[in-house]
Amino acid sequence: MTAAPSPNPRIPFDQELCGLVLGTAPRLFAVVQVCDEGREDADGWVAAWGLADHAGPTHVISLDGRARMTLPSPERALRHFTNQPGITARLVWLAQPDAAAIDRPAAA
């Protein structure tokens, strides 16, 4: 007795594509500026967003869109956002994605 063919042969291929996407996805992070760090009245805000590719450069864009940078690492972005007295900068990483889904366009 032979196994019946899968009613949807694309499912294994779609799973393979999703795995490929997850394995090569860039990491998303924010550059957060902090004023008066360590004090009770410290304040912080998002100054920029970045994408870090595990095998390439890091791309950063400020929240207002006026500064765009391509840097060798996410940590290099910090020096561009700590140029005022009393202001420090940190990287805040979003969680690495653990799921992906294929979005199929509707048939025309």
BAGU-505196 format. One record per residue: residue number from 1; residue in one letter; x, y, z of N, C-alpha, C in turn. Coordinates in nm, 2 decimals. Layout:
BEGIN
+-----+---+--------+--------+--------+--------+--------+--------+--------+--------+--------+
!   k ! r !    n.X !    n.Y !    n.Z !   ca.X !   ca.Y !   ca.Z !    c.X !    c.Y !    c.Z !
+-----+---+--------+--------+--------+--------+--------+--------+--------+--------+--------+
! NUM ! a !      X !      Y !      Z !      X !      Y !      Z !      X !      Y !      Z !
...
+-----+---+--------+--------+--------+--------+--------+--------+--------+--------+--------+
// end
This chain:
BEGIN
+-----+---+--------+--------+--------+--------+--------+--------+--------+--------+--------+
!   k ! r !    n.X !    n.Y !    n.Z !   ca.X !   ca.Y !   ca.Z !    c.X !    c.Y !    c.Z !
+-----+---+--------+--------+--------+--------+--------+--------+--------+--------+--------+
!   1 ! m !   0.08 !  -0.11 !   0.00 !   0.00 !   0.00 !   0.00 !   0.09 !   0.12 !   0.00 !
!   2 ! t !   0.06 !   0.22 !  -0.09 !   0.14 !   0.34 !  -0.09 !   0.06 !   0.45 !  -0.03 !
!   3 ! a !   0.14 !   0.55 !   0.02 !   0.08 !   0.66 !   0.08 !   0.01 !   0.75 !  -0.02 !
!   4 ! a !  -0.10 !   0.81 !   0.01 !  -0.17 !   0.90 !  -0.08 !  -0.09 !   1.03 !  -0.09 !
!   5 ! p !  -0.08 !   1.08 !  -0.21 !  -0.01 !   1.21 !  -0.22 !  -0.08 !   1.32 !  -0.14 !
!   6 ! s !   0.00 !   1.41 !  -0.09 !  -0.05 !   1.52 !  -0.01 !  -0.15 !   1.60 !  -0.09 !
!   7 ! p !  -0.26 !   1.64 !  -0.03 !  -0.36 !   1.72 !  -0.11 !  -0.30 !   1.86 !  -0.14 !
!   8 ! n !  -0.20 !   1.91 !  -0.07 !  -0.13 !   2.03 !  -0.10 !   0.02 !   2.02 !  -0.10 !
!   9 ! p !   0.08 !   1.98 !  -0.21 !   0.22 !   1.96 !  -0.22 !   0.30 !   2.08 !  -0.19 !
!  10 ! r !   0.24 !   2.20 !  -0.18 !   0.32 !   2.32 !  -0.16 !   0.36 !   2.34 !  -0.01 !
!  11 ! i !   0.28 !   2.27 !   0.08 !   0.31 !   2.29 !   0.22 !   0.45 !   2.27 !   0.26 !
!  12 ! p !   0.51 !   2.16 !   0.23 !   0.66 !   2.14 !   0.26 !   0.74 !   2.25 !   0.20 !
!  13 ! f !   0.72 !   2.29 !   0.08 !   0.80 !   2.39 !   0.02 !   0.78 !   2.53 !   0.09 !
!  14 ! d !   0.65 !   2.56 !   0.13 !   0.62 !   2.68 !   0.20 !   0.69 !   2.68 !   0.33 !
!  15 ! q !   0.69 !   2.57 !   0.40 !   0.76 !   2.56 !   0.53 !   0.91 !   2.58 !   0.51 !
!  16 ! e !   0.97 !   2.53 !   0.40 !   1.11 !   2.54 !   0.37 !   1.14 !   2.69 !   0.35 !
!  17 ! l !   1.05 !   2.76 !   0.27 !   1.07 !   2.90 !   0.25 !   1.06 !   2.98 !   0.38 !
!  18 ! c !   0.97 !   2.95 !   0.46 !   0.96 !   3.02 !   0.59 !   1.08 !   3.00 !   0.68 !
!  19 ! g !   1.14 !   2.88 !   0.68 !   1.26 !   2.85 !   0.75 !   1.38 !   2.93 !   0.69 !
!  20 ! l !   1.38 !   2.94 !   0.56 !   1.49 !   3.03 !   0.50 !   1.48 !   3.17 !   0.54 !
!  21 ! v !   1.35 !   3.22 !   0.54 !   1.33 !   3.36 !   0.58 !   1.37 !   3.38 !   0.73 !
!  22 ! l !   1.33 !   3.29 !   0.82 !   1.37 !   3.31 !   0.96 !   1.52 !   3.29 !   0.98 !
!  23 ! g !   1.58 !   3.21 !   0.90 !   1.73 !   3.19 !   0.92 !   1.81 !   3.31 !   0.87 !
!  24 ! t !   1.76 !   3.39 !   0.78 !   1.83 !   3.50 !   0.73 !   1.77 !   3.64 !   0.77 !
!  25 ! a !   1.67 !   3.64 !   0.85 !   1.61 !   3.77 !   0.89 !   1.70 !   3.86 !   0.96 !
!  26 ! p !   1.70 !   3.99 !   0.93 !   1.78 !   4.08 !   1.00 !   1.72 !   4.11 !   1.14 !
!  27 ! r !   1.80 !   4.15 !   1.23 !   1.75 !   4.19 !   1.37 !   1.71 !   4.33 !   1.37 !
!  28 ! l !   1.60 !   4.36 !   1.43 !   1.55 !   4.50 !   1.44 !   1.58 !   4.55 !   1.58 !
!  29 ! f !   1.63 !   4.67 !   1.59 !   1.66 !   4.74 !   1.72 !   1.62 !   4.88 !   1.71 !
!  30 ! a !   1.61 !   4.94 !   1.83 !   1.59 !   5.08 !   1.85 !   1.72 !   5.14 !   1.92 !
!  31 ! v !   1.75 !   5.26 !   1.88 !   1.85 !   5.34 !   1.95 !   1.77 !   5.43 !   2.05 !
!  32 ! v !   1.79 !   5.41 !   2.18 !   1.71 !   5.49 !   2.28 !   1.81 !   5.58 !   2.34 !
!  33 ! q !   1.77 !   5.71 !   2.35 !   1.85 !   5.81 !   2.42 !   1.79 !   5.82 !   2.56 !
!  34 ! v !   1.88 !   5.84 !   2.66 !   1.84 !   5.85 !   2.80 !   1.91 !   5.98 !   2.85 !
!  35 ! c !   1.83 !   6.06 !   2.92 !   1.87 !   6.18 !   2.99 !   1.87 !   6.15 !   3.14 !
!  36 ! d !   1.98 !   6.19 !   3.20 !   2.00 !   6.18 !   3.35 !   1.99 !   6.03 !   3.39 !
!  37 ! e !   2.05 !   5.94 !   3.32 !   2.05 !   5.80 !   3.35 !   2.10 !   5.78 !   3.49 !
!  38 ! g !   2.04 !   5.69 !   3.57 !   2.08 !   5.66 !   3.70 !   2.01 !   5.74 !   3.81 !
!  39 ! r !   1.94 !   5.85 !   3.76 !   1.87 !   5.93 !   3.86 !   1.72 !   5.89 !   3.86 !
!  40 ! e !   1.65 !   5.93 !   3.97 !   1.51 !   5.89 !   3.98 !   1.42 !   5.96 !   3.87 !
!  41 ! d !   1.46 !   6.07 !   3.83 !   1.38 !   6.14 !   3.72 !   1.44 !   6.12 !   3.58 !
!  42 ! a !   1.51 !   6.01 !   3.56 !   1.56 !   5.99 !   3.42 !   1.45 !   5.98 !   3.32 !
!  43 ! d !   1.48 !   6.01 !   3.20 !   1.38 !   6.01 !   3.09 !   1.45 !   5.94 !   2.97 !
!  44 ! g !   1.37 !   5.88 !   2.88 !   1.42 !   5.82 !   2.77 !   1.32 !   5.82 !   2.65 !
!  45 ! w !   1.38 !   5.81 !   2.53 !   1.29 !   5.82 !   2.41 !   1.37 !   5.74 !   2.30 !
!  46 ! v !   1.29 !   5.70 !   2.20 !   1.35 !   5.64 !   2.08 !   1.40 !   5.74 !   1.99 !
!  47 ! a !   1.52 !   5.73 !   1.95 !   1.59 !   5.83 !   1.86 !   1.60 !   5.78 !   1.72 !
!  48 ! a !   1.61 !   5.64 !   1.70 !   1.63 !   5.58 !   1.57 !   1.59 !   5.44 !   1.57 !
!  49 ! w !   1.57 !   5.38 !   1.45 !   1.55 !   5.24 !   1.43 !   1.66 !   5.19 !   1.35 !
!  50 ! g !   1.70 !   5.06 !   1.37 !   1.80 !   5.00 !   1.29 !   1.77 !   4.85 !   1.25 !
!  51 ! l !   1.84 !   4.81 !   1.14 !   1.83 !   4.67 !   1.10 !   1.98 !   4.62 !   1.10 !
!  52 ! a !   2.00 !   4.51 !   1.16 !   2.14 !   4.45 !   1.16 !   2.13 !   4.32 !   1.09 !
!  53 ! d !   2.21 !   4.31 !   0.99 !   2.22 !   4.18 !   0.91 !   2.33 !   4.10 !   0.97 !
!  54 ! h !   2.31 !   3.98 !   0.99 !   2.41 !   3.89 !   1.06 !   2.54 !   3.88 !   0.97 !
!  55 ! a !   2.53 !   3.90 !   0.84 !   2.64 !   3.89 !   0.75 !   2.68 !   4.01 !   0.68 !
!  56 ! g !   2.63 !   4.13 !   0.73 !   2.66 !   4.25 !   0.65 !   2.65 !   4.37 !   0.74 !
!  57 ! p !   2.63 !   4.49 !   0.68 !   2.62 !   4.61 !   0.75 !   2.49 !   4.63 !   0.83 !
!  58 ! t !   2.50 !   4.74 !   0.91 !   2.38 !   4.78 !   0.99 !   2.33 !   4.91 !   0.93 !
!  59 ! h !   2.20 !   4.92 !   0.91 !   2.13 !   5.03 !   0.86 !   2.05 !   5.10 !   0.97 !
!  60 ! v !   2.07 !   5.23 !   0.99 !   2.00 !   5.31 !   1.09 !   1.94 !   5.43 !   1.03 !
!  61 ! i !   1.82 !   5.46 !   1.08 !   1.75 !   5.58 !   1.04 !   1.69 !   5.65 !   1.16 !
!  62 ! s !   1.72 !   5.78 !   1.17 !   1.66 !   5.85 !   1.29 !   1.51 !   5.86 !   1.28 !
!  63 ! l !   1.45 !   5.88 !   1.39 !   1.30 !   5.88 !   1.40 !   1.25 !   5.99 !   1.31 !
!  64 ! d !   1.32 !   6.11 !   1.30 !   1.27 !   6.21 !   1.21 !   1.31 !   6.20 !   1.07 !
!  65 ! g !   1.38 !   6.09 !   1.03 !   1.42 !   6.06 !   0.90 !   1.53 !   6.15 !   0.84 !
!  66 ! r !   1.59 !   6.24 !   0.92 !   1.70 !   6.32 !   0.86 !   1.83 !   6.26 !   0.86 !
!  67 ! a !   1.85 !   6.16 !   0.95 !   1.98 !   6.09 !   0.95 !   1.96 !   5.95 !   0.91 !
!  68 ! r !   2.04 !   5.91 !   0.81 !   2.05 !   5.77 !   0.76 !   2.19 !   5.73 !   0.76 !
!  69 ! m !   2.22 !   5.61 !   0.82 !   2.36 !   5.56 !   0.82 !   2.37 !   5.42 !   0.79 !
!  70 ! t !   2.48 !   5.38 !   0.73 !   2.52 !   5.24 !   0.71 !   2.65 !   5.23 !   0.78 !
!  71 ! l !   2.65 !   5.14 !   0.88 !   2.76 !   5.12 !   0.98 !   2.80 !   4.98 !   0.98 !
!  72 ! p !   2.92 !   4.95 !   1.03 !   2.97 !   4.81 !   1.04 !   2.91 !   4.73 !   1.15 !
!  73 ! s !   2.85 !   4.80 !   1.25 !   2.78 !   4.73 !   1.36 !   2.68 !   4.82 !   1.43 !
!  74 ! p !   2.58 !   4.76 !   1.50 !   2.48 !   4.84 !   1.57 !   2.55 !   4.93 !   1.67 !
!  75 ! e !   2.65 !   4.88 !   1.74 !   2.71 !   4.95 !   1.85 !   2.77 !   5.09 !   1.80 !
!  76 ! r !   2.81 !   5.09 !   1.67 !   2.87 !   5.21 !   1.62 !   2.76 !   5.32 !   1.61 !
!  77 ! a !   2.64 !   5.29 !   1.61 !   2.53 !   5.39 !   1.60 !   2.52 !   5.47 !   1.73 !
!  78 ! l !   2.56 !   5.41 !   1.84 !   2.55 !   5.48 !   1.97 !   2.63 !   5.61 !   1.97 !
!  79 ! r !   2.74 !   5.61 !   1.91 !   2.83 !   5.74 !   1.92 !   2.76 !   5.85 !   1.85 !
!  80 ! h !   2.67 !   5.82 !   1.75 !   2.60 !   5.93 !   1.68 !   2.48 !   5.99 !   1.76 !
!  81 ! f !   2.45 !   5.92 !   1.87 !   2.33 !   5.97 !   1.95 !   2.37 !   6.00 !   2.09 !
!  82 ! t !   2.50 !   6.02 !   2.12 !   2.54 !   6.06 !   2.25 !   2.63 !   6.19 !   2.25 !
!  83 ! n !   2.59 !   6.28 !   2.16 !   2.68 !   6.40 !   2.14 !   2.63 !   6.52 !   2.22 !
!  84 ! q !   2.54 !   6.50 !   2.32 !   2.50 !   6.61 !   2.40 !   2.53 !   6.57 !   2.55 !
!  85 ! p !   2.57 !   6.67 !   2.63 !   2.60 !   6.64 !   2.77 !   2.48 !   6.58 !   2.84 !
!  86 ! g !   2.50 !   6.48 !   2.92 !   2.40 !   6.42 !   3.00 !   2.31 !   6.32 !   2.93 !
!  87 ! i !   2.34 !   6.30 !   2.80 !   2.26 !   6.21 !   2.71 !   2.34 !   6.08 !   2.69 !
!  88 ! t !   2.29 !   5.97 !   2.72 !   2.35 !   5.84 !   2.68 !   2.26 !   5.77 !   2.58 !
!  89 ! a !   2.31 !   5.67 !   2.52 !   2.23 !   5.60 !   2.42 !   2.25 !   5.45 !   2.45 !
!  90 ! r !   2.14 !   5.37 !   2.42 !   2.14 !   5.23 !   2.44 !   2.08 !   5.16 !   2.31 !
!  91 ! l !   2.11 !   5.04 !   2.29 !   2.04 !   4.96 !   2.19 !   1.93 !   4.88 !   2.26 !
!  92 ! v !   1.81 !   4.87 !   2.21 !   1.71 !   4.79 !   2.26 !   1.66 !   4.70 !   2.15 !
!  93 ! w !   1.69 !   4.57 !   2.16 !   1.66 !   4.47 !   2.06 !   1.52 !   4.42 !   2.07 !
!  94 ! l !   1.45 !   4.41 !   1.95 !   1.32 !   4.34 !   1.95 !   1.35 !   4.19 !   1.94 !
!  95 ! a !   1.26 !   4.11 !   1.99 !   1.29 !   3.97 !   2.00 !   1.31 !   3.91 !   1.85 !
!  96 ! q !   1.39 !   3.82 !   1.84 !   1.41 !   3.75 !   1.72 !   1.29 !   3.68 !   1.67 !
!  97 ! p !   1.24 !   3.70 !   1.55 !   1.12 !   3.63 !   1.51 !   1.13 !   3.48 !   1.52 !
!  98 ! d !   1.02 !   3.41 !   1.56 !   1.02 !   3.27 !   1.56 !   0.92 !   3.20 !   1.48 !
!  99 ! a !   0.85 !   3.28 !   1.40 !   0.75 !   3.23 !   1.31 !   0.74 !   3.31 !   1.18 !
! 100 ! a !   0.70 !   3.25 !   1.07 !   0.68 !   3.32 !   0.95 !   0.56 !   3.26 !   0.87 !
! 101 ! a !   0.50 !   3.33 !   0.79 !   0.38 !   3.28 !   0.72 !   0.39 !   3.33 !   0.57 !
! 102 ! i !   0.34 !   3.25 !   0.48 !   0.33 !   3.29 !   0.34 !   0.20 !   3.36 !   0.32 !
! 103 ! d !   0.21 !   3.48 !   0.26 !   0.09 !   3.55 !   0.23 !   0.07 !   3.54 !   0.08 !
! 104 ! r !  -0.03 !   3.47 !   0.04 !  -0.06 !   3.44 !  -0.10 !  -0.15 !   3.55 !  -0.16 !
! 105 ! p !  -0.11 !   3.61 !  -0.27 !  -0.20 !   3.71 !  -0.33 !  -0.33 !   3.64 !  -0.38 !
! 106 ! a !  -0.44 !   3.72 !  -0.38 !  -0.56 !   3.66 !  -0.43 !  -0.55 !   3.64 !  -0.58 !
! 107 ! a !  -0.62 !   3.54 !  -0.63 !  -0.61 !   3.51 !  -0.78 !  -0.68 !   3.63 !  -0.85 !
! 108 ! a !  -0.62 !   3.66 !  -0.96 !  -0.68 !   3.77 !  -1.04 !  -0.79 !   3.72 !  -1.13 !
+-----+---+--------+--------+--------+--------+--------+--------+--------+--------+--------+
// end
